[in-house]
């Protein structure tokens, strides 16, 4: 069906689309009242539900208390939420937060800040990555989405993947070939999300951290997918011994209920801008509704009920993973917390096929990407995974 608006990342004449009449906490309800369970939190951003009464009340209350505030406005919520978010990062550093309205803009401003601070221009990244749809973010993205836009290739270099033979040695060779005096930062998804849930080893990250320190290269971590409890920790990098210079956040920071994002910069970077102009800004910078949602979500993640439910969901996913790996067309299951990829072989992963089977799930590079809603129930998740298992079996 042709619509008077665009669909993202697709040809418009055959764009995948799902017509609904309403939603539940974890499902889309179609016109015929069929439920389609969301196993990918839509675009990995609706971590706390397709609807969440508690968070909806937070929004309506904030619109009543303080609906808008410009970038120069100072008020208690802005102070309190920022301090809470910095503490949530657990970095033992008196850094600062720059607020945005999306993950792409978080990355874009992180790159600007890194280039301003270092006086260097080149950014290192990985090919198996997605960092956002703006030109700067797409330039350091390695997947197919960079192909439709001009990119700043002269300012971007891709390092070997973590599982590559001699990955660290070749990364150092690349740094020396370019010249460390030209490299501002290395930007990485702490754990790759939509491009296949690639989970690096501590050894690889130890090497990366050492190279950044040795050659005075800033380490930027993209936590847009992994942040806010997706991997079982506050942030994906908390699964490693890592000290980033910059952290980019979005998606889960507001549960997808309001466009919001943030960039953390370390103390050494924030001090630089005490006497140097920060050439970054947005009209809806630090919007009160986004701030209030961020604060409420951090509180939610700290509750006993949330953590008990998370562990129960993790157990359901783990049992499913052990079953699904025995199927002939499944190569591997990679999982950490409630982020998982089912790597397939010899089958077509058609989005519409899974919709017809009552499952909303994303796929990439032959892998099904699972990021279930963190506030669903174990029974609901178990039932949905049974549907997914049956659908995969029928593809054999």
N, C-alpha and C positions, 0 to 999 in steps of 0.2 A: 504494500500500500504506500503510495506516494504521499508525503506529508509536507506541510508548508514550513518546516524547519529541518535543519541538518541533523544527521546522526554522525557520531564521532568515529574517526578512524576506519571508514569504510566507503565503498561505492554506494551512492544513494539509491540506485534503482533496485538493488537487492539487499538493502540494509537489514540486518537482523533486528527484530523488534518484538516486544512483548506488550500486548495490550492488557491492561488490568483494570479492575474496578476499585480495588482497595488493597491494603496490606494487613498482615498480622505482625507480630513481633519478628518473625523469622521467615515469612512466606509472602508471595504475591498471590492475590486472589483474582482469578480470571473471571470473565463474563459468565461462564457456565458454573462458577463457584469452585472450579478445580483449583487446588493449591499447588504452587510451585515453590518448593523449599529452596532458600538461598544458601548455597554452600560456599560462596565466594564473597559474602558481604558486599555484593554488587561489584564495585570497582575496588574492593579491599578496604573500603572506607566506612561502611556502616557497621562498625565493630560492636556497637551496643544496641543494635536492633534496627529494623526497618521502621519501627515506631518504639518509643520508650517513654512511658507516661511521666516518669520522674524527670527526665531531661526536657521533655516538652514543657513541664511546669516551670523548670528553671528558665527556659526561654521566655515564656509569657510573663513571668515575674520580673525578669530583667527589663523587658520592654516597658513595663510599667514603672520600674524604679529609675532607670537611666537608659533610654533607647539608643542614643548615639553620643559619641564624643570624638572630637577631632584629635589628630596626632599630638598637639601641644597641650592637651588637657590632662591634668593630673588629678586622680581621685583614688579613694581607698581600694576599690576592686582591682585597679590596674597595678597598684603596689603589691597587694596581697597575692594575687594570682601569679605575678612574675616571680616573687620570692618562692612561692610554692612550686612553680615549674622548675626553677633552678635547683631546688632541693630534690625534686623528683628525678633529676638527671644524675644525682649522686657523683658529682665531679670534684668536690673539694676545691673549688676554684671560685673566685669572686668575679665571674664573667657577667655578661649582659645578654638580654633577649631583644631581638629585632622581630617584630610581628609582621605577618603577611596574611594573604587571604587564600593561599593554595600551596601545594607542594612544589609546583613548578616555580612559583615566585619565591619560595623559600630557597630553592636551589639557585635561582637567578641572582638573588641578593647575596647569598653566600659566596658565589663566584666573584661578584663585584667587590665584596668586602675583602676577600682573599687577595685579589689583584691590587686593590688600593693599599692594603697593609704591607704586602711584600714588595710592591713595585715590579712584580713579575707577571707574565701573561699566560703562560702555558698551563693547562690543566690536564692531569693524567686521570684516566678512568678505565673501565672495563667494557669489553664489547657486549658481554651478557649483562646488559643493564638498561634501565629506563629511569630517567630523572625528571621528565616533564616535557610539556609541549611548547614552551617558549624557545626562542632561538638559542640562547645560551645553554639552557638545560638539554635541548635536543642535540646540541653540538657534542656534549659529553655522553650522550646516550648511544649505545651500540646496536640496539635492535632495529628492526625494519622501519620503525616510525620516523627515524631520522632521514629517510630517503625522500620524503615529500617536501622538504624545505631546505633552503640554503643554510649551510652550517659553517661554523668558524673552524674549519679543518686545520688551518695553520696554527691554531692555538689549542689543539687537542691531540693527545696521543693516547693510545690504548695499551695497557700493560697486559702481560700474559694472564690467563685465568688461573685461579688458585690451584687447580688440579693439574696444570701443565707441568711437564717434566722440566726441572730446573727453573721453576717460575720466579723465584726470588733472585736467582743469579741473573736471569734474563731481564728482570725488572731493573736491577742495578745497572746492567749494561745499557739499557734504554735511557736511563737517567743520565749516564755519562755521555752517551751519544748526543742527547739534546743539549746537555749542559745544565747543571742544577741551578745556575744563576738565572735561567729563563723560566724555571718551573715554580709556579705559585703554590699549587696544591694538588693533592691526590684525592679524588672524590669517589667514594664507594658506597653502595648499599651494604650496610653491615651484614645482612643476610639477604641474598637476592630474592625478591618476591615474585612478581609476575613472570619473570623469565626463567622460572624453574626451581625456585627454592634451593639455591646452591649455598651450602653451609660450609664456610671455610674452617680450616683447623686453627687451633691456637698457635701452632708452630708457624703457619703462614702469616697470621696477624702479628706475631712477635717479630717476624722478619720485616713486615711492612712498617710497623711502628719504628723499628730500628733504622730503616732506610729513610723514613721521613725525618727522624731526628738527626741522622748523620748528614743529610744533604739540605737541612733547613727547609723542608717542604711541609706545608700545612696539611693536616689530615682532616678532610671533611667527610662526615658520615651522614648518609641519607637514611633517615629513620622514618620516612613517610609511611611505609607499609608496616615495618616491624615495631614501631613505637607504640606505646600505650597498651602494653601487656600482651600483644599478639604472640610473642614467643615464650610467654611465661615469666618474663622479667619486664621491668618498666620499659626498657629499650633493648633492641637486639644486641647492641654492643656490650650490654651488661652480662652477656653470656661469655665474654672474653675479658682478658686483662688488657683493656684499651683505654687510652686517654686522648680523645679527639680534640682538635682545636676548634672545630665548628660542628654543630649538629643541626640538621634540618628536620623539621617536624610538620606534619599536616594529617590528613585523613582522620585517624583515631583521636586526634587532639580535640575534636569537637563531635566525634561520632558521625561525621557526615551530615549533621543536622544544621550546620551553618558553615559557610566558607571561611576557613581559618587556617593559619599556619604560623610557624615561628622558626627563628634561627637563633641558636645559642652560639655565642662567641666567647672564647676564653679570656681571662683577665688581661693577658698581654696584648690581645687584639683590642679589647675595649678601652684600655688605657691609651692606645695609639690615637683613638678618635676623640680623646679628651681635648686635644689641641689640633686635630686635623678634621676637616669637614667630611662627614659621612655622606657620600653621594648616593643615598638610597631613600626612598619614601613612597608611601601609598596613601591614597585618599582615605580608605577605610582601615588605616593602621590601628591595631589594638582595639578593635570594635568591642564594646562592652558585652554584647551577647556572646561573642566568641570567647572572651575572657571568662565569663561566668560558666559557660559550658566546660571549658578546660579545667577550671577549678572543681566543678562538680564531678567530672570524669576521674580526676586524680583521687578525689574522696571515694568514689565508687570502687576504684581499683584497690584501695586500701581496706575495703570491708571484708570481714570474715566470710560473709555469704558469697561474695564474688569469687574469692579465692577457693572456697570449697567447691563451688560450681565449676570453676575452671578446671580443677583437678579431676572432677568427675567427667567433664567433656573430654579432657586429654586421655583419660582411660578408655572412653568409648572409641576415640580416634585410633588409639594404639591397637586395640583389639581388631578393629576394622583393617588396619594396615597389615597385621599379621595374616589375616584371611586373604586379602586382595593380592598380596605378593605371590600367592600360590597359583594364581591364574596364569595361563599360558601366555597371554598377551601383555603381561605386566613385567617390566624389566626391573624396576626399583621403586621404592617408596622413600622419599626424603622428608623428614619431619622434625620440627622443633616447636614445642608448645602446641598452639593451634594454627600452625602454618605448615602446610604439607604439599608435596607434589607427587602425583602418581605417574611415573614415566611408563609410557605404553610403547608397543611395537605392532606394526601391521594392521592398525585399525584407524579409522577416520574419526577425529574428535569434532563432531558437528554440534555446534551450540544448540541448534533447533531440535536435534535428536534428543538431547538431554532434557530440554524444555518439555517435549512431548511425554517424557518419562517422569515429569514432576520435579525436575532438578534444574536449578539455575547454577551453572558452574562455568568458570573461565578455563581456557586452555592456552598453552604456548609451547612451541617446539616439541610437540608430541606428549606433553605432560598436562594432566588435569591439575589445576591449582585450587587447593582447599584452604579457605580462610573462613571457617564457620563463625557465625555471630557468637560473640563471647557470652551473651546473656541468654542464649537459648537453653533448653533443658536437655539433660542427657537422653531422655526417652525420645524427644523430638529429633535430636541429632542421630541417634541410633536408627530410627525409622528411615530417615533421609539417606543415611549411608547404605542401608539395605537396598533402597531403591537404586542408588548409584551402582552398587555391586551387581544387581540384576541387569541393569542397563549395559554395563561393561561385558557381562557374560553373554548377552544377546548379540554383541558385536563380534564375538569370536567366530 
